[in-house]
Amino acid sequence: MMRFHKLVFYVLVATLLSPTFAAAFDTNAALDFGPQRRQDQFESNSGYLVFPTPYTLPGIGSGMMLIGSAGNIYETNADAYVVMFQGDASGYFSEVSEVFLLPKLLYVNRLQALITSFGMNSYSKRGMDTKKDDYNIMVGNRYAMGYNRAALTFFERRLEVSIGQQVSDGRINKILTPQEELVFEYTDPQKFESKMVIKQLQVDLTDDFNDPRSGFRAGIVTYDHPAANIEAPDYAVTDLYASYYLPIWEQSSWVFTYFDSGASVRRKGLTDLETLKTRNNFGACQQASSQTDCETAVLEGINNTIAANSNGTANPLGGPNRLRSYPSGRFTGAYTRMIGTEFRWNISTDKSAIDWYILQDVQEAFQMAFFYEQGTVAESRADLGSINRSSVGAGVRLVTGSGSVYRFDVASGEEGAEVTLLFNYPWSPEGF
């Protein structure tokens, strides 16, 4: 596949030679490609949301969570959100985005997180050949992450190119069953760390960047994962995505999407079973209350590590963005593919002020959505499609003048249902 920087170079050269390039710096100039935008792509209507809610996390406990977001802060294009935890788990996720350093041309984002207690499901093996309860909960006492991104945008956001870097680290200190019973507690927590560079190119030939109802959007994202240490793999992931928006009636839309993610390994990481047993304290299972359960859980994790170190890991399926009836990161492997469709029925597109206690903004659309998604994950591209999983569901969305899309979805699949409450549309590329 063509290397990312070469693809960007060719696209930018074609753009710079285009007679429409000057229009990128003139918001009043007529553009002679793509659908006309319905509205100004750099509106500055301000809005905010403040929402406290209790939380319960498997293997961690309960507490309170505060969700806050602000759009177009002080009538600029800058947005921000924060999710704060207090209780058995404490910490925060926060992001400041679209801070323009050059008006309508160059902006930066900053995302960071720090959590003192977290849990993540570790399934018995990668791919899709596992059942709902074939997992253990890996509980950690630290997770930290930082992500910086800079983006150039042209032609009323019809063309965007960006580069970013993400750094994260954490510690796993115990393994629990799905019933939250202790399997094993590490004397020395298992540390992990990662660093990646994310590059993205997107072409947006729709009628609106934030709330598209007609047109086409496509892009490519590359994730460069240099080895964090001598035992980690050195690999890259390439995502391709495309969505087509078919206008229905006067204000609604029927959306079709395609997503493909694949890993390419430059150098394998550690794959020796005995060495990995030592690294993961396999011998300490002799002191566990159930040696068999402990050894099984540790070996499953080691086998997944061997697969990841050999093949790399593409972007997973599951969670609020893709295959929504499954938990985040449910299906992982070296290759991922998903198709989906969603009917977005705009019940109202009348602009009206919202002035509630927890939410203040301008309503631009109130929407119902009905969706279907089907995805597949495998260790080789040839095996994609041998096992498929699907999600079907419905939701409501509030599209606001500040740029937020408050989304409440309920999705159902073979393993039950999942609920999504988020600030954007599904299927957004990871780098955006």
Protein Blocks (a to p, Z undefined) as FASTA:
>chain_A
ZZfklmmmmmmmmmmmpmklmmmmmmkbccfedjddfbdfkbcbdcddddddddddehia
gcdddddddehihhiabdcdddddedjbgcdddddehiafbghkbccdddddddfbdcdd
ddfbgcjlbcfklccddddfbdcdddddddddeehhlaccdddddddddddfbdcdfkop
afbdcfbacdddddddddddddddbfbfklccbdcdddddddddddfbfkbccddddddd
ddddddehjlbccdddddddddddfbdcdfbfklmmmmnommmmmmpmblmlmmmmmmmm
mmmmmmmmmnopaddeedjknoplbcehkbgcfbdcdddddddddfbfcdcddddfkbcc
ddfbdcdddddddddddfbfklgojaccdddddddddddfkopacdddddddfkbcaddd
dfbdehiafkZZ
